[in-house]
Amino acid sequence: MGTRMIDDIDRIMAVMQTAFDPAWGEAWNRRQVEDALALGNCHYFLISPQGLPVGEDEDAAGFSLSRTGYEEEELLLLGVTPEYRRKKLGRTMLDALQLAATSRGAKRLLLEMRKGNPAEFLYSGFGFYPIGERKDYYRLPNGERIDAITFACDICGENTVNLT
Ligand SMILES: CC(C)(COP(=O)(O)OP(=O)(O)OC[C@H]1O[C@@H](n2cnc3c(N)ncnc32)[C@H](O)[C@@H]1OP(=O)(O)O)[C@@H](O)C(=O)NCCC(=O)NCCS
């Protein structure tokens, strides 16, 4: 793993610690991120507070992590540090994901989210639509169970819907 990659994982983890509320138990630890990136089919994007790809010596305000599958790209994590929210950084990262995933041959994006996460407003505004539910799929740190919703977004051809 090169120095740039290690620096980038530091940046991802710094955002991870601020963006994900421990009550939901959704944050990944460093080992999980390293293992995902070591597989070779996972990709990340780091965004600066100004909404640009992060520079070498700059802290990130947000990140996305995704996994490439056959004609599909699954968004695994998307996080923005609270102080930089509602400045379109999440939306900009979805735009970047769409471009990158298209270049990797994806025809649709997928994601799974806990029911009730306000991130749904961002996703539906982008063009994601629900395709399935998994009852009681997530177990919270307090033992409570929450349903998961799977969303898809078509990103090529006539079905492209993200026109907002
Ligand atoms: C979800 C998240 C990534 C959104 O990032 P963000 O940079 O604030 O999102 P944007 O500014 O790009 O939002 C674009 C639009 O999406 C909608 N939106 C985003 N967050 C919203 C929220 N909390 N409530 C309602 N609508 C929301 C709005 O329409 C918003 O436009 P507006 O600000 O002009 O109203 C961020 O809130 C976050 O890190 N949450 C915690 C981690 C998480 O749950 N991630 C998703 C599951 S992995």
The ligand as an SDF file (V2000), in Angstrom:
LIG
                    3D

 48 50  0  0  0  0  0  0  0  0999 V2000
  -26.2070   11.9230    3.8400 C   0  0  0  0  0  0  0  0  0  0  0  0
  -25.0550   12.9150    3.7390 C   0  0  0  0  0  0  0  0  0  0  0  0
  -23.8510   12.2440    3.0770 C   0  0  0  0  0  0  0  0  0  0  0  0
  -25.5430   14.0990    2.8760 C   0  0  0  0  0  0  0  0  0  0  0  0
  -24.4350   14.9620    2.6150 O   0  0  0  0  0  0  0  0  0  0  0  0
  -24.6200   16.5140    2.2870 P   0  0  0  0  0  0  0  0  0  0  0  0
  -23.3420   17.0000    1.6900 O   0  0  0  0  0  0  0  0  0  0  0  0
  -25.1530   17.2460    3.4610 O   0  0  0  0  0  0  0  0  0  0  0  0
  -25.7640   16.4750    1.1530 O   0  0  0  0  0  0  0  0  0  0  0  0
  -26.0200   17.6240    0.0490 P   0  0  0  0  0  0  0  0  0  0  0  0
  -25.7210   18.9810    0.5770 O   0  0  0  0  0  0  0  0  0  0  0  0
  -25.3420   17.2330   -1.2190 O   0  0  0  0  0  0  0  0  0  0  0  0
  -27.6000   17.4570   -0.1550 O   0  0  0  0  0  0  0  0  0  0  0  0
  -28.2010   17.6710   -1.4170 C   0  0  0  0  0  0  0  0  0  0  0  0
  -29.7080   17.6280   -1.2280 C   0  0  0  0  0  0  0  0  0  0  0  0
  -30.0950   16.3570   -0.6700 O   0  0  0  0  0  0  0  0  0  0  0  0
  -31.1580   16.5650    0.2940 C   0  0  0  0  0  0  0  0  0  0  0  0
  -30.6650   16.2840    1.6580 N   0  0  0  0  0  0  0  0  0  0  0  0
  -29.3950   16.0280    2.0620 C   0  0  0  0  0  0  0  0  0  0  0  0
  -29.3470   15.7980    3.3830 N   0  0  0  0  0  0  0  0  0  0  0  0
  -30.6120   15.9050    3.8370 C   0  0  0  0  0  0  0  0  0  0  0  0
  -31.1980   15.7780    5.1170 C   0  0  0  0  0  0  0  0  0  0  0  0
  -30.4740   15.4830    6.2160 N   0  0  0  0  0  0  0  0  0  0  0  0
  -32.5330   15.9920    5.2410 N   0  0  0  0  0  0  0  0  0  0  0  0
  -33.2920   16.2950    4.1610 C   0  0  0  0  0  0  0  0  0  0  0  0
  -32.7760   16.4240    2.8970 N   0  0  0  0  0  0  0  0  0  0  0  0
  -31.4620   16.2290    2.7480 C   0  0  0  0  0  0  0  0  0  0  0  0
  -31.5620   18.0240    0.1580 C   0  0  0  0  0  0  0  0  0  0  0  0
  -32.5120   18.0980   -0.8750 O   0  0  0  0  0  0  0  0  0  0  0  0
  -30.2500   18.6500   -0.2720 C   0  0  0  0  0  0  0  0  0  0  0  0
  -30.4160   19.8690   -0.9460 O   0  0  0  0  0  0  0  0  0  0  0  0
  -30.6730   21.2410   -0.0930 P   0  0  0  0  0  0  0  0  0  0  0  0
  -29.5770   21.3080    0.9620 O   0  0  0  0  0  0  0  0  0  0  0  0
  -30.5690   22.3110   -1.1410 O   0  0  0  0  0  0  0  0  0  0  0  0
  -32.0500   21.0970    0.5220 O   0  0  0  0  0  0  0  0  0  0  0  0
  -24.6740   13.4590    5.1470 C   0  0  0  0  0  0  0  0  0  0  0  0
  -25.8310   13.9610    5.7950 O   0  0  0  0  0  0  0  0  0  0  0  0
  -24.0320   12.4280    6.0590 C   0  0  0  0  0  0  0  0  0  0  0  0
  -22.8080   12.2640    6.0730 O   0  0  0  0  0  0  0  0  0  0  0  0
  -24.8580   11.7050    6.8730 N   0  0  0  0  0  0  0  0  0  0  0  0
  -24.3620   10.7390    7.8420 C   0  0  0  0  0  0  0  0  0  0  0  0
  -23.8100    9.4980    7.1910 C   0  0  0  0  0  0  0  0  0  0  0  0
  -24.8930    8.7580    6.4180 C   0  0  0  0  0  0  0  0  0  0  0  0
  -25.9620    8.4540    6.9250 O   0  0  0  0  0  0  0  0  0  0  0  0
  -24.5890    8.4280    5.1240 N   0  0  0  0  0  0  0  0  0  0  0  0
  -25.5160    7.7660    4.2370 C   0  0  0  0  0  0  0  0  0  0  0  0
  -25.5770    6.3110    4.4460 C   0  0  0  0  0  0  0  0  0  0  0  0
  -24.0300    5.4930    4.0770 S   0  0  0  0  0  0  0  0  0  0  0  0
  1  2  1  0
  2  3  1  0
  2  4  1  0
  2 36  1  0
  4  5  1  0
  5  6  1  0
  6  7  2  0
  6  8  1  0
  6  9  1  0
  9 10  1  0
 10 11  2  0
 10 12  1  0
 10 13  1  0
 13 14  1  0
 14 15  1  0
 15 16  1  0
 15 30  1  0
 16 17  1  0
 17 18  1  0
 17 28  1  0
 18 19  1  0
 18 27  1  0
 19 20  2  0
 20 21  1  0
 21 22  1  0
 21 27  2  0
 22 23  1  0
 22 24  2  0
 24 25  1  0
 25 26  2  0
 26 27  1  0
 28 29  1  0
 28 30  1  0
 30 31  1  0
 31 32  1  0
 32 33  2  0
 32 34  1  0
 32 35  1  0
 36 37  1  0
 36 38  1  0
 38 39  2  0
 38 40  1  0
 40 41  1  0
 41 42  1  0
 42 43  1  0
 43 44  2  0
 43 45  1  0
 45 46  1  0
 46 47  1  0
 47 48  1  0
M  END
$$$$
